[in-house]
Amino acid sequence: MPIECTEKIRAATREEFYQIDQRLLGVAYDVQNQFGRFLNERLYQNEISERCTDLFGLELVQEMEIRVSFRDFVKEYFVDLLVNQSVPIDTKTVEKLTQAHEAQLLNYLFLTQTRHGSLINLRSPSVKRRFVSTTLTLEERQKFTVNKIGWRALTPEFEQLQIL
């Protein structure tokens, strides 16, 4: 299953991630303090990107595309911010961060083969951030086994079914 990213990506070390995350979080607080909490997500992304580049020399790519394909199926994903070609950041403007938001970022980590990312919510009264990390590689995630112990067919027709 080919996975293509519009940017070259490398995994950040834990230390690199924490340095980037702390700077980004500080900028997110400043942006929310200046503009409030009811702007469009894209406006926050633009302002955070510009400030992180100006203040810290960080390289940010907005809406970095990941394309997953298999035969005639193609699915495109877009990472809100990719910092220094190594840290995916998912910005939100929602009342509350959920497990679904974490799962989305975790999927981005798997697809980009990175280990650490952050969710940043700018809609809550104060900026909220969650770390999302994994030790699994894409290859480990794709491994599976089928446990047929205790399996029984529901009908006689299933007994004849062979898995190819």
C-alpha positions, 0 to 999 in steps of 0.5 A: 500500500503506497503512502506518499507525502508531499514533504520529506519527513523524518522522525524527531527525537523526543528532545527535538519534539519537546523543544518544538512543542514548547515553542509552539504552545507558547505561540498558540497562547499568544495568538489566542490571547490576541485574537480570542477563541472564536476564529477559524482554524485556518486563521490560527494556523496561518498566524502560528506558522508566521510567528513560529517562523519569525520568532524561532526560525522553525519551518512550518508546512500547512495542510501537508498532504498524505496520499494512501493508495491501493489499486484504484482506491485513493485516500488523502489526508491533510496534516494541519501543521508539519514543523521542521519536517518532523512533528505533525501538529493537529490544530482544532477549534472545538469545544473539547478534544476527544479520543477521535481527535487523538486517533486522527493524529495517531493515524498521521503519526503512523502514516508519516512514520513519526513518533510524536505529535500534538493536538492543540485546541484554540476554541476552549477558554484556555489553549488545551494541548495533548501529546500523542505518541507511539512506539509502533512503526508502520510495519508493526501496525500492519502485522496481524495474526488470526486466532481461530481457536474456539471459532465455529461456523454460524451455518453449515454454508460457512463450514465450506467457505475457504479463505483465500 
